[in-house]
């Protein structure tokens, strides 16, 4: 086996679990991680919060044990075990009284069940301050519970040990389409509105995702067998640093989350200097001062061109229209105030290299032309490119 392969496997598991962390070759980076006899360096666009510092220390302390317990064949299940331990530590730091291991074990068992040939899903509201009297994880009652709390407005309210407190619904009057920034996928907005301070919402979706939120937004998730933890403020600020604009970062964060959980591939390109639009192959896709627009874009341009991704108000950024535009083939190119093009085909840059997919080639090309690209793959992975050390963030 290649020297350092097992140590490298652990390092990649750690850095993959925190979206805003990326690898650096510089020993002056913010944090190091020593595994066995090897050391790697972790960087971030923002300094580590106290909780993220504790998480880094936890990973350093556990690294030798993880190394000793790795199976002979490195697999996705081994990576999941490491990232799950990381997420359990993270969750315990947000609520030490909640039996997170029990909730996660319940969710993972649920992923193997169906009801009327449809995967079982659930919405839980964890309220550590309450006391229930019936354990919802009891195997004898799952057939009764499986069809319940599955809509986006119903949930089981439980205490910190998964004992039922109440079976409740969220009324339409409780759901607010806030004009402020939010850091949760759109489909979870009803629960974000209903969450009170100190409570957590816990979701298992029919697509097999596990998501956990608190009142600030997404706290942890399991996608494709890997756990990720979120410090939403520093992640949002990191995306703002990468894009070069705080408001763009906040708005793009929301759009990227929604596209990822919809499993819609997309390429979004922030082009503040209008550098990328000079390299669009299908010139009819350009919306500003273009006499050669095709008939479909001519029809839609008045409703689309004024979408402002650098503006805070929901009415100006029209996120739902942006999501539909992003789901089309080709790229959506925008600056602070306008959509510059949608369904755009980016000319391949001579230095873009060879890539498996056209979207990835366009992603690299847009970056090399001077844009700030954001890519969502068809299975939900999000990728960002930035100048710092030729870096790239990939998460979810």
N, C-alpha and C positions, 0 to 999 in steps of 0.2 A: 504494500500500500504506500502511496505517495507520502513522504515525510510531511507532517503537519496537517494532513488532510482532516484528521479527526478534530484537532484543535480548531482548524478553520471552520469546520461544520458548526461548532459551538458558537464561535464568534459571529458567524452569519445568522445563526438563530437569534442571538441577542440583538444584533443591530436591526434585524428585520422586525423585531417586536415593537420598536419605537419608531414611528414613521419619520420623524424629523432627524434622526441620527443617520449619519453616513460615514463611510470609511475614509480615512485620510492617511497619507504616507508620512505626514509631518509629526515629529515627536513633540512639537509645540501645540498640538491639538488639545482640545479641552479635557479629554479623558483618555486614559489607556486601559486596556483590558489584557491581562496576562493569563494565558491558559497553558498549563504545562511549562515548557521552556520558551514559549513564543509570546510575543507582545504585538497587539494591534492597537490602532488609535481611532478613537471615535470623535467625530466633529459634529457640530450643529450650528445653524445660523444664529441661534439664540442660546444664551447661557442656561445651564441646567437649573431648574427650580429646586428648592429643597427636597421635594418628593422625587424628582428625577435623579437627584444626587443619591438619595437613599436607594433607588432602584439600581443605579449603577453599582453601588457598593454591594448590594445583594447579589448581583450577577457575578461580581468578582469573587465574592465569598463562596458561591455555589459552583464556580467553573470547574474546580478540580473534581468535585463529586460528579458533576455531569460528565466529565471526561472519563472517569472510572466506570460509570454506569452505561456508557454508550454500547449498543449492541455491535456485534462484529460487522453487520451490514448496515450502513447508514441509510435510513429511510425517512419518509415523511412522518411516520408515527414517532420516530425518535425526536424529530424537530418539534412536533406538536407537544410532546411531553415537556420539553424545555420551555417553549413559549407559554405553555399553560401554567407552569410554575411561576414564570415571570408575571403573568396576569393575575394569578392568585395573590401574589405578594402585593401587587399594585392595588387590587381591590380591597385587600385587608387593610391597607393604609388609609383607605377612604371610609371603611366601616369594619372595625375589628370585631364587632359583635355579630356580624352576619356570617352565616355558614356558607361561604361562597363555594366551597368544594361540593357541598350537597346540591346546590343549585346547578352547578356545571355538570355534575354527574347525572342529574335528572334530565338536563337538556340534551346531553349526549345520548342517553338511552332513548329519548324521544325521537331522535333522528332516524332510528331504525323502525319506527312504527308508522302505520298508515291508518286512515279512517275513510271508508268508502273509496279505497284506492288512491287517496290523496294524502301526501305527507302530513303528519301531525304538526301543528304549530301552536304557539301559545303566547299570551301576553301576561306578565306578572308585574304587579306593583309591590315592591318590597318596602315595608314600613317598619323599620327596626324598633320604633317606639310602641308598636301595638303588640297584642298577644292573641294569637289564634288558638284553636283547640283541635284541629284535624289536619293531619299531615297529608299534603297533596301529592307527595311522592310515593305514597302507599300503593304498591302494585295492584292491589285488589280493586282499586277505584279508577284505574286509568281508562277503562272503556267508557265510563261515565264522563270523565273530564276531557277526553280527547276532542270532542266536537265543540267544547266551550272555550271562551276567551280567545277566539281566533280572528275576529274582525278587528279593524283598526280603531274601534271605539268601545271594546269590552275588555275586561281584565279580571284576573283573580288577585285580590289584595291579600298579601301574606305577611307574616312576621319574619324575623331574621332566621327562623328555623324551618321556613316553608310551611307553617301551619296557616290554614285558611282563616282570614279575618272577614272577608266579604267577597261576593261576586258582584261586580259593579260595571256600569257603563259610563262613557264620557258623553255628555250632552253637547249638541252643536253649539250651544251658547258658551261653552267652556273653551272652544277652540278658536284661537286668535291667529290670524296670519300676520304676525308681527312685522313691523317695518324695520325693526332692528336686525342685526345679524344673528343667525342661529347656527348652531354647530351640531346638527343632527340631520339624518336623512329626512326628506319631506314626508315620507309615509309614517314617520314616528311623531309628527308634529302634534297630533292629539294628546299623546302621552307626555310630550314635553310641556304642553300647556297644563296638564293635570298634576304634574310632579310638584311636590312641596319640598322645602328644604329638608335634607336628611333622608329623603326617600330615593329609591332607585327603581327604574323600570328594566325589566328583563324579558327579552324577546327571543323566541325561536321561530324562524320564518319557514315557509314551505320550500324555499330554495336551499335550506340547510344552514343558513347563517344564524349565529348567536350574537346578539347585541345587548349591551348594558349601558344605560344612561343614568346620569344624575341631573341635577337642575341646571348645570352649566352646559351639558351636551353629552356627546358620546364619550364613554369612559373606557370601554373595552369591547372587542369583537373577536369572533372566530370565523374566519373565511377560509374555505378550502383546506381545512385542517390545520390552520396556523392562527395563533392568538396574537392580537395587537393591542397595545394600550395607548391611550390618548390623553395627553395634557393639552386640551383643545386651545388654550390661549397661546402657548408657545408654538404649537403646530400652525395655528392660524397666522401668527406673527412671522414664522419661518417662511410660509408661503408668500406672505407679503414682502419679505426681504428678497425672495427669489424673483418675484414678479417686478419688484422695484416700486411698488405702490401698495400702501396699506389697504385701501378700500378694494382694489383689485384682488388682493389676497383673500380678504374676507368673503367677497362675492364668489370668487372662483372656488373657494373651499366648499361652499354650499353646493354649487353646481357639480363639482367633482364627486362629492358624496352621493348625490342623487343619481348621476350617471352610473356610478359604480354599482349601486344596489339595484338599479334597473337592468344591469348587465348589458348596457348599450356601449359599444365601442365609440370613441369620439376623439377628435383632435381639435383642441382650442389653442389659438395662438394670439397672445397679447403682443401687439405690434405698435407701440407708442410712437416710434419714429417713422412708421410706414416704410420699413425696410423690406418686409417680406412681400408686400403686395406688388412690388416690382418684379417678383419672381413667380407670379401666378400664371399657370399655363392657360387655363380657360378664362380669358379676360372678360368674358360675358358675366362672370360671377361677381365682378367688382361693382359696388353699389353707389359710390360717390362720383358724381360728375362723369358718368359713363353712358355714352350714347349707344353703346353696343350691347347693353344688357338684353338677355333673352326675355321672352314674354312672361315667363313665370316670375322671374325676379323683378321685372318692371311692375308686375301686379302687386308683389309682396313688399317691395322696398319701402313704401311709405310707412308701413306698420313695423318694419324691422330695423331700419337704419338708425333710428334714434335710441335704440336700447343702450343704456349707459352702464357698463360694468364697473365704472369708477365712481358710481353714485350710490349713496346708502339707501335711499328710499326704494321700497319694493316696486312701486309703480313705474319708476324710471328704469330699473334694471330688468323688469319683465322676465323673471327667472324661468317661468314655465315655458314661455316661447323660446327662450334661449336653450332650454333642454331639448325641445323638439328640433330646433335648427341643428344642434350638436349631434343629434342622432342620425342625421342625413350622411350620405357618403361625402367624403371630402372634409375640409377643415372649415371651422368658423374663425374668422380673423377679425379682431376688434382693437380699438384703442380705448381711451378713457370714456369717450362720449358716444361712440358710434360703432355699429357693426359695419365693417369694411367689406366683408365678403362672406358668403356661406356656400357650402358645397365646392370649396376652392381646391384646386389641384396644385400642389407646390412643386415647382421645378426641382429636380434632384440636384443637390449641391455636389460639386466635384469631389469634395472631401467627406461626403456622408457615409461612405463605406457600404458594405453589403449587409443587408438585413432581410429577415425572413418575410416581413410583411411591408406593403406599401405605406401603411400608416406610420410604422416605425421609421421608414426612410424619410417620409415627409416631416416627421417629428425632429429627426436629427438635422435635416436640411433647414428647417425653419430656425432652429437654434443657430446654425452656422451663418445664416443670412442676417442675424441680429434680432430675431424675435425671441419671445419667452413662451415656449410651447408647453402644453399640458396634455398628456395622452391618457386615455382610458381604454384598456383592452376590452375585448368582447366578454371576457370572463371576470372583469371588474378591477383588474390591477390598475393603479394610478402611477404615472411616471412624470417627473418634472426634471428639466435640465437647467443647469445654472453654471455660471462662470467659475465659481470657486473650486479650484483644483480639478476642473473638468468634471464636476460632480453631477450626480444623478440621484434623485430620490425615487424609490419605488415602494409603494405600500398598498394596503388593502388587497 
